[in-house]
Each structure stands twice: as structure tokens, then as C-alpha cells.
Amino acid sequence: MEQRDSRVETTSTSTSSITIHVNGRAMTVERDCPLPRLIENLGLDRRFLVVEYNGEARRREDFDTLVLKEGDRLELVRPVAGG
């Protein structure tokens, strides 16, 4: 999966940001960043995305209520059909 910059919407002070891991890579994001904002900032389409949050697959309907916290681990996968 192509990744952009490893910083997403960081703020000017370290106390306002947290470190999470996305697909095994450390990333700094603003504290209390909602999952949809992260997805959007990474240029991904949530309609075609599978999210594993701290080892648990999450339903698309739950994305809006998920707020990222220090140390969270996400796997973001775009399923590909083929034959």
C-alpha cells in the first residue's frame, strides 16, 4: 500500500500529538484523531477499506466512533479482486 508522509495532521507541540502504528510503520497524528480523518489524510477511500484496530477487525459502521489513542496499531487493507 502506498503511503504518504508519516505525519498526519500533526500540531506544533508534542503534547498535542501521539504515535500510532499503521501497517507496521510509526506515524505521528494529532491527539484524539478520529479514524475517518486519518483515512482521509492518507488518501484512502473508506468504502473500499478493511481496518484492523489493535488486532480486531472493525465494521465500517464503527469507523466514525473510533478515536485514535497513543500506541494504537492499525492495519489498513484495500481488498483486491482478481482471478
C-alpha positions in Angstrom: 0.0 0.0 0.0 1.4 3.4 -0.9 1.9 5.7 2.0 2.3 9.4 2.0 4.2 11.3 4.7 4.4 9.6 8.0 3.0 12.6 9.7 -0.7 13.2 9.5 -2.2 16.5 10.8 0.4 17.0 13.5 0.3 20.0 15.6 3.1 22.2 16.8 3.5 20.8 20.3 4.4 17.2 21.2 1.8 17.1 23.9 -0.9 17.5 21.2 0.3 14.6 19.2 0.5 10.8 19.6 2.3 8.0 17.9 0.4 5.2 16.4 1.4 2.3 14.0 -0.2 1.9 10.6 0.7 -1.2 8.7 3.8 -1.6 10.9 5.1 1.9 10.5 5.2 4.5 13.2 3.1 7.6 12.5 2.5 10.8 14.4 -1.0 12.2 14.4 -2.9 14.7 16.4 -4.2 13.6 19.8 -7.8 12.2 19.7 -7.7 12.0 15.9 -10.8 10.3 14.6 -10.2 7.3 12.3 -12.1 8.9 9.4 -9.7 11.8 9.4 -6.7 9.5 9.3 -8.2 7.6 6.4 -8.9 10.8 4.5 -5.5 12.2 5.2 -3.9 9.1 3.9 -5.9 9.5 0.6 -7.8 6.3 1.1 -11.5 5.6 0.3 -13.2 4.1 3.4 -15.8 2.4 1.2 -13.0 0.1 0.0 -11.0 -0.4 3.1 -10.7 -3.1 5.7 -9.5 -1.8 9.1 -8.0 -3.9 11.8 -7.7 -1.9 15.0 -5.5 -3.3 17.8 -5.9 -6.8 16.4 -9.6 -6.6 15.9 -11.4 -6.2 12.5 -13.7 -3.2 12.7 -17.0 -2.7 10.8 -17.2 0.3 8.5 -20.2 1.5 10.5 -18.0 1.8 13.6 -15.3 4.0 11.9 -17.0 7.3 12.9 -16.9 6.5 16.6 -13.3 5.3 16.7 -10.8 7.8 18.1 -7.1 7.0 17.9 -5.0 6.8 21.1 -1.3 6.6 21.9 0.2 3.3 20.8 -2.8 2.1 18.7 -2.0 -0.4 16.0 -3.9 -0.4 12.7 -3.7 -2.5 9.6 -5.4 -0.7 6.6 -6.0 -3.1 3.7 -7.6 -2.5 0.3 -9.0 -5.8 -0.9 -8.2 -6.6 -4.5 -10.3 -8.9 -6.6 -8.6 -11.0 -9.3 -8.5 -14.3 -10.9 
